[in-house]
Amino acid sequence: MPPPSFVQPALFHIPRTFRLCGTIRDLGRHADPQLAAWADQLTRRHAARCGWKPVVTRRVRFGVHAALALLKAPGAYLVPADIAPMTQLTDSVRHITTVLRQAGLLEGDRIPAVVTWVHKRIAPLPAPMAEEVRAWLTTMSEGRTDPPRRRPRAAGTIRNHLSWALPALIQWTAAGKTSLREITPHDVRTVRPPAGVHPTHMLTGLRCLFRILKDQHIVFTDPTHGMKVGAYPATIPLPLDTAHIRDALTSTDPAQAALCALIAFHALTPRQIQHLTLTDYDTAPHPRLTVDGRTISLTPPVADRLDTYLVHRHQKWPVTANPHLFINRTTAITTTAQVDNLWIGSRLGPRLTARALREDLLLHEAHATGGDLKHLTDLFGLSTNSALRYTSTVTHPGLDALQPDAPPGGRP
């Protein structure tokens, strides 16, 4: 049965070390037998769900027992600081932490990187203003259940909005402002963005900041109310160096070659790649892929690289229970979740990005069809406005080198 709900705080904090312990199995013998048996059942179920090998399951079971032996008092909970020193005994700490958290035996977590980043950036601000930004951060990262409700935002969204608004906060601090309650619409209109920051971006960040603080009654008025954000700066898609694309397509890494082929030939987005499952790929009567309800007929170069990757996937993780098409070391043996954008970017390499690859294909397709708007919307599922961004470059004088009869992206 799980531990009781009460917690007995420890009187003294003594740093732990396992350098003098024999093995993690010896340490686990001191765990409560009843609690260890209950945790064993959860470990075996999690191992079966994730497709762990027996040796991995056995190591994690011993590690969970050793972690239970670290409980400071009956009914206490573990914290990440208790588990971290176990790296001296085993390399399965990540799996042990996952099982303990699912069992409800591990409370607390490490401070998210975006929280540390925000606190570092707002350190030069006056104390009242910094406290107001921290209140905004709490709502952005955790959401709000009371009206007006808000969903938690991603770390990248938080970074972008604060990066855009922070130059204005620094300028107001230099002008003698100590709180955001003192900011007026005139202050917002006269603030100047630094080099590299568009005024539209700065106003977007300030509007997000003041709107949340106004909803929480931390500021009395929203000085950005009624101000038009305007249009974001338009960018022109540019072709990539075909040598970089060829290097990725001919890479000895099956994952890199398959990812590059899917994006460079069929313009898949990272989100679509993340959610692909094994059942979305079918080879009969011809290779095809189901993406967002659309059936895409795969070209031979893409099908060949995808088949090579699937063979590599089966050889490396033969018993994984993860149903997603693309997996890595973490998602194959720990969870059944999809890979993240960082993994996709790292596999493509430092000279390519998913966005640049996709834009390269759409740009060449627009020039090859003479700017046929309907062709782009039907073939790639683009909206009309998105397709116009590429068809409008057909008459651009700087892109005359893209010949209509050339293969898209110079691909083999």
N, C-alpha and C positions, 0 to 999 in steps of 0.2 A: 504494500500500500504506500502511497506517497507520504512525505513527511508532513507533520502538522503545520498549520498556517502561522503559528507564532514564531518569532525569531528571538533568540537569546544573544544579545551583543557580547562580543569578547571584551574582556577587561584590558588586555594588553595586545598590541600588534607585534608579532615576532616574525621577521622575514624568514621564509622557508628556503631550504636548499636540499637538493636530492643527490648531491654528488657522493655522499657517503652511503646511499641506499644500494642494495644489491641489484634488484630488478624491480620493474614495475609490478610484477606479479607478487613479489614478497610484500610490497607496500599495500597491495589490495587485500591481503588477508586480514587486515585490521578493520575493514569496513563492516558495517552492520549487516549480518547475513540476510535478514528479511528485506532490507532496503536494496541490497545488492541483487537479490533474486528478482525483485520487482523491476529494477533497472535493466537486468539481463533480458527480460521479455521485450522491453522497449527497444533495446539495442538490436535484438534479433529481427524484430519487425522492420526496423529502419534499414538494416542490412539487406533484408529480402527485397524491400521496396527499391533500394538503390542498386542492387545487384553486386554487392561486395563479394570478394573472394573469401573463402573460409579463413585464410590467414589474416586478412584485414579485420574480419569480424572478431577473431580471437584477440587480436591486439587491442581493438577498441574496447572489448569487454573488460580486459585486464586494466586498461586505462581508466574506464569508468569506475571500477572497483577502487583503484588507487585514489581517484578524485573523491569518492565518498569517504575514504579514510581521512581526508583532510578537513572534514566538517568540524568546526570549532566546538559545537555543542549540539545536543539533540534538538532537532527542529530548525537548525540554522541553515542558511543557504550559502552556496559558493558564489564568488564573484570572479570576473576574469583574471584579477591579479593572483588568485589562488591557483589557477590552472596554468598560468604562463610559465612558472618554473619547471613544469613537467617536461618541457622540451629537453631537459637534461637526461631524461630517461627514454623518451619515445618520440617518434616523428609523426604520430597520429593525433596530435593535440587538436587539430582542426576538426577531425571527426568526433573526438571525445567532447569537444565544446558543443557541437551540433546536437549530439544525443542528450547531453545534460540540459541544454536549453529546451529541447522538446519535452523532457521529463519534468520541467518546472523546478529543477534543482539549481539552476544558475540564474541569478538575477543581476540586473545592471548590464551595462555594455560599455565599450570604449566610446569615447567622445567622437562623434562624426568629424571627419576632416574639414567639412565646410564650416562647422561651428568654430573650430580652432582658427580657421582662415579668417572668418568674420571678426572674431575677437582681436586678432592681430591687426587687422586693417583699421578698426575703429579705436585703437588704443590712443592715438593722438587727439581724439575728439574730447570736448568737455564732458564731465561725468553725466550731466542730465541728458545731453544729446546721445551719448553712447548707450545709456540705459534705454532710451527710446528706440534706438536701432536694435538693441537686444530683444525688446518686446516684439518688434517687427520680425526678427529672425525666428522667434519661437512660433509665431503664427505661420510663417512660411514653411518651416520645417516640420511642424507637428499638426498643422491644420487647426480648424476651429469647429466645434460641434454646436456652439450656441449661435443663434442668428446674429449677424449674417454669417452663414456657414462658409467654410473654405476648405478645399482639399489641400493636403500637403504637397508642396512643390519639390521638384527634383533639385539636387545639389547644384547642377549646372545653371538652373534658372535663378537660384538664389545668388550665385556668384555673378551672373551677368547683371542682374538688377542693381546689386550693391556696387559693382564696378562702374556702372553708368552714373549712379547717384553720388558716389563718394567724392568726386572732384568738387561738386557743388557744396557738400557738407564741409569740406576743407576750406573752401573760399569763405563760407559764412563764418566759420570759426575764426579765420584770420580777420574778419570784419568785426569781431566782438560778439557774435551770437553764441549763446551757450545752450539754447534749447530750440527744438524744431517748432515749439509753440510761438516763437518770435518771428518766424518766417512769414512774409507777406507775398502776395502775387507779384509785387514789384521786384522783390528779391529773386524770385524764380525767373522773371523775364530778363533780368540784368546779369544773371550768372553766365559765365562763359565756359564752355567745355574745353578741355585741353586738346592738344593735337592728337588725332587718332580716334577721338570720340565724337560721334555725330550728334548735333543738338536733339535730333529725334530720339536717339538712345537715352540721352541724359534725361529728357522729359519723361520718357517711359519709366525709367528707374525711380524718379522722384514721385511720379503719380502712384506707382505701386506702394512706395513707402508711406506717403501721406494718406492714401486711401485706407490702408490697414490701420494706421494709427488713429484716424478719424473714426473708423468703425468701433474701435476699442475705447473711444473717448479719452485718448491720451493727448491728442491735440484738439483744439476747439474748432478749427476750420481747416479745410483742404485748400491750400493756396494754388494748387494746380487745377482746381475745378474750372471747367469751361475752356481750358486751353486746348487747342487742337494739336495733336501729336504730329500730324503731317505724314508724309510718305517716307518710308525708309529708303536709304540710299540704294539705288539700283546698281547691280553688278552685271558685267557682261561675261558669260561663260567662255572659257578659253580652252583650246585643245591641249592635251597632254603630250609629253614626249613619248613617242611610240616605243622607244627603246626600253623605257621603264615598264610599259605594259607587257612587252614581249618577255622581259626578264621574269615578271611575276607569273605569266602564263606557262612558262617553261621551267618554273621552279621545281626543285626536287621535293619541296614540302607539298604534299597533296592538298592540305587545307588551304594554303595560299593560292595554289593554282585553281582550285575549285571556286574559291571566293572571288578571285579576280575574274574568272570566266563568267560567273553568274551576273556580276555587275557590269562587266565590259561588253557583254553580248546581249543581255536582256534587261539591263538597267534596274536590277532589284535594289531596294533600299536596305539599309542595315536592319530596320525593324522587320521587314519581310523575311530577311535571312534568319533573324533570331527565332522567328516563330515557325520556320519550316520543320516539318516532322518527316519521319521515314515514310509514312503513308502518303505524303504529298508527292512523292517521286514514283513514277510508273514508267516501265520500259516497254509495255505491250499496248498496242501494236507498234508504237514508236515512242522514243523517250519524250516525256512530257512532265510538267511540273504544275501543280495547282497552287496558285498564290492569290490570296484574298478573293476566292471564288472564281478567278480567271484561270483558264488552262493555257499554259505556255508550252508550245512545241520547242524543244531544246535543239539547238544546232549540234552537229556532231562533235565539234571541239569541246563544247560544254558538257555533253553527255559523257564523252571519254574521260574528262577530268573528274566529273562527279562519280563515275564508276570507280576510278582509281582511288578517290578519297574514301568511298564506302568500303572498299577492300582494306584500306589502311585502318579505318575506324573499327572494323570487325576484328582485325588482327591485334590491335592495341587494347581494345576494351571489349572482349568477346561476351562478357556476361553483364554489361551495363543495362540498367533498366530505363535509362533516359530515352524518351521517344523522339527527341529532337534530332534533326539531321546533322547539325554541327554541334559538337561537344568538345570539351577540353578536359584536362586532368581533374579539375575541380568538379565540374558538372557531371562527369561520367561516373564518379565513385562516391560523391557526397550527396548530391541532390538530383532532382529530375527537372531542374529549371533550365532555361535557355541561357546561352552565352550572352555576354554584355557587349556594348559597343566598343569598349576598350580592347577586348580580345580580338574583335574583327579588325580594328585599326592596327593592332600589333601584328596580326598575321599578314596583312597586306604589305607591311614594311614601311620604312620611314619616307620613301619617295612617292608613295601613293596614298590617297584617301578614298573612301567609298564615295564621297560626294563628287570629288574631281573625276573619278572613273565614270560615274553615272552621267555627269554633265558632258564629258567627252563623247560618249556614245550618242546622247540626245543631240548634241551640236552637229556631229557628223551626219546623223540621220536627217536632221532638218536641211542641211545643205545638199545631201544626196537626193532628197525628194523635192528640191526647189522651194522649200518653205511650206510644204503641205501640212496645214494645221490639223486637219482631220486625221491624217495618217498618224501623227504623234499621239493624239488623244486616244485613238482606237488601239494602237499597238502597245502603248506603255501605260495606259490608264491615267494620263495627265489631265488636269483641268485645262480649260481654255486659256486662262491667264498664265499658267505655268508653261504651256506650249508656246505662247506668244513670246516668252523670254528667249526661246531658241530660234523660232522662225524669224524674229526681227533682226537676227544677225546675218541673214542671208545677204543683205545689201550692205553690210558693214565693210568699209574699205580695208580695215585691218585684218579681216579674215578671208581675203581672196585666195589664200593659199589652200583652202579646203576645197578641193576639186570635187564636183558632184559625182564623177565616175570613180573616185577612189574608194576603196573598201573602208567601212567605218573604223576610225582609229588606227588604220593601217594594220589590222589584226590578221593573223594567219588564217 
